[in-house]
Amino acid sequence: MQEAVKQVEVEQISAEEWRRTHRDFKTTIDGQRYVLRWTTHGTSLVPVTVVKEKK
């Protein structure tokens, strides 16, 4: 029996939010940044894209 592969949406966060997130709650794996977030299945690492805000 094969399990269905879940499509995970990449969340966008600002560079300031990435900087303010404590290092215990963020990581980079193979160049992809992740943050620890509460989901419907408990806490998990969610992929994020850091966007630079224009001033």
SESE-682862 format. One line per 8 residues: number of its first residue (from 1); for each residue x, y, z of N, C-alpha, C. Coordinates in nm, 4 decimals. Layout:
REM residues N
NUM) X,Y,Z,X,Y,Z,X,Y,Z ~ ...
REM end
This chain:
REM residues 55
1) 0.0835,-0.1182,0.0000,0.0000,0.0000,0.0000,0.0878,0.1243,0.0000 ~ 0.0667,0.2115,-0.0933,0.1444,0.3341,-0.1019,0.0725,0.4459,-0.0285 ~ 0.1509,0.5268,0.0399,0.0942,0.6431,0.1066,0.0919,0.7599,0.0098 ~ -0.0102,0.8404,0.0214,-0.0215,0.9579,-0.0640,0.0842,1.0599,-0.0222 ~ 0.1493,1.1202,-0.1202,0.2488,1.2232,-0.0930,0.1751,1.3548,-0.0762 ~ 0.1984,1.4191,0.0366,0.1307,1.5454,0.0669,0.2030,1.6617,0.0013 ~ 0.1267,1.7484,-0.0615,0.1824,1.8719,-0.1155,0.1879,1.9731,-0.0023 ~ 0.3057,2.0247,0.0275,0.3230,2.1208,0.1356,0.3429,2.2585,0.0750
9) 0.2587,2.3530,0.1177,0.2740,2.4897,0.0690,0.3882,2.5570,0.1430 ~ 0.4701,2.6279,0.0705,0.5814,2.7000,0.1300,0.5297,2.8343,0.1773 ~ 0.5458,2.8600,0.3052,0.4996,2.9841,0.3655,0.6033,3.0931,0.3426 ~ 0.5581,3.2164,0.3271,0.6498,3.3283,0.3106,0.6560,3.4080,0.4397 ~ 0.7781,3.4379,0.4849,0.7968,3.5216,0.6026,0.8980,3.6307,0.5676 ~ 0.8931,3.7381,0.6425,0.9861,3.8478,0.6163,1.1237,3.8144,0.6733 ~ 1.2235,3.8833,0.6241,1.3591,3.8640,0.6740,1.3667,3.9019,0.8216 ~ 1.2882,4.0026,0.8611,1.2855,4.0456,1.0013,1.2272,3.9356,1.0905
17) 1.1211,3.8699,1.0432,1.0613,3.7614,1.1217,1.1584,3.6432,1.1328 ~ 1.2288,3.6110,1.0258,1.3283,3.5038,1.0297,1.4377,3.5378,1.1312 ~ 1.4826,3.6621,1.1313,1.5882,3.7048,1.2221,1.5409,3.6993,1.3672 ~ 1.4168,3.7375,1.3941,1.3648,3.7406,1.5303,1.3294,3.6019,1.5849 ~ 1.3121,3.5018,1.4981,1.2789,3.3672,1.5431,1.3999,3.3055,1.6120 ~ 1.3773,3.2522,1.7318,1.4865,3.1923,1.8086,1.5446,3.0734,1.7331 ~ 1.6736,3.0517,1.7462,1.7404,2.9454,1.6699,1.6911,2.8056,1.7056 ~ 1.6290,2.7889,1.8224,1.5723,2.6588,1.8582,1.4493,2.6250,1.7754
25) 1.3887,2.7240,1.7101,1.2651,2.7045,1.6367,1.2797,2.7231,1.4864 ~ 1.4039,2.7283,1.4370,1.4269,2.7397,1.2929,1.5505,2.6592,1.2555 ~ 1.5565,2.6184,1.1285,1.6707,2.5422,1.0798,1.6785,2.5556,0.9283 ~ 1.7906,2.5134,0.8733,1.8085,2.5056,0.7289,1.8540,2.3643,0.6959 ~ 1.7793,2.2969,0.6086,1.8115,2.1602,0.5678,1.8261,2.1602,0.4164 ~ 1.9434,2.1244,0.3675,1.9737,2.1202,0.2239,1.9365,2.2513,0.1544 ~ 1.9637,2.3633,0.2198,1.9383,2.4937,0.1610,1.7962,2.5450,0.1769 ~ 1.7033,2.4611,0.2230,1.5639,2.5023,0.2449,1.5461,2.5417,0.3907
33) 1.4891,2.6592,0.4156,1.4679,2.7060,0.5522,1.3355,2.6531,0.6059 ~ 1.3349,2.6176,0.7348,1.2171,2.5651,0.8023,1.1989,2.6353,0.9359 ~ 1.0729,2.6497,0.9783,1.0413,2.6981,1.1118,0.9468,2.5982,1.1770 ~ 0.9529,2.5909,1.3089,0.8658,2.5026,1.3841,0.7325,2.5731,1.4050 ~ 0.6246,2.5111,1.3589,0.4916,2.5701,1.3690,0.3929,2.4665,1.4196 ~ 0.2844,2.5146,1.4803,0.1762,2.4283,1.5249,0.0869,2.4002,1.4036 ~ 0.0637,2.2708,1.3752,-0.0225,2.2310,1.2643,-0.1370,2.1475,1.3202 ~ -0.2237,2.1002,1.2342,-0.3362,2.0176,1.2782,-0.2914,1.8832,1.3342
41) -0.1694,1.8426,1.3035,-0.1151,1.7154,1.3511,-0.0115,1.7348,1.4611 ~ -0.0084,1.8518,1.5225,0.0906,1.8815,1.6255,0.1964,1.9748,1.5694 ~ 0.3084,1.9851,1.6381,0.4153,2.0719,1.5900,0.4955,2.0017,1.4821 ~ 0.5386,2.0778,1.3830,0.6211,2.0210,1.2770,0.7007,2.1321,1.2110 ~ 0.8034,2.0919,1.1380,0.8838,2.1874,1.0621,0.8108,2.2210,0.9328 ~ 0.7910,2.3492,0.9095,0.7197,2.3969,0.7915,0.8200,2.4712,0.7035 ~ 0.8273,2.4380,0.5733,0.9199,2.5098,0.4856,0.8756,2.6549,0.4659 ~ 0.9728,2.7444,0.4647,0.9430,2.8863,0.4469,1.0362,2.9472,0.3434
49) 0.9896,3.0539,0.2826,1.0704,3.1355,0.1936,1.0819,3.2715,0.2578 ~ 1.2041,3.3200,0.2712,1.2277,3.4504,0.3325,1.2263,3.5547,0.2213 ~ 1.1369,3.6527,0.2361,1.1263,3.7593,0.1362,1.1789,3.8881,0.1976 ~ 1.2487,3.9642,0.1159,1.3000,4.0935,0.1615,1.1930,4.1978,0.1340 ~ 1.1606,4.2739,0.2371,1.0586,4.3769,0.2221,1.1213,4.5034,0.1664 ~ 1.0491,4.5691,0.0780,1.0977,4.6937,0.0202,1.0586,4.8083,0.1105 ~ 1.1518,4.9001,0.1292,1.1240,5.0165,0.2146,1.0762,5.1319,0.1305
REM end
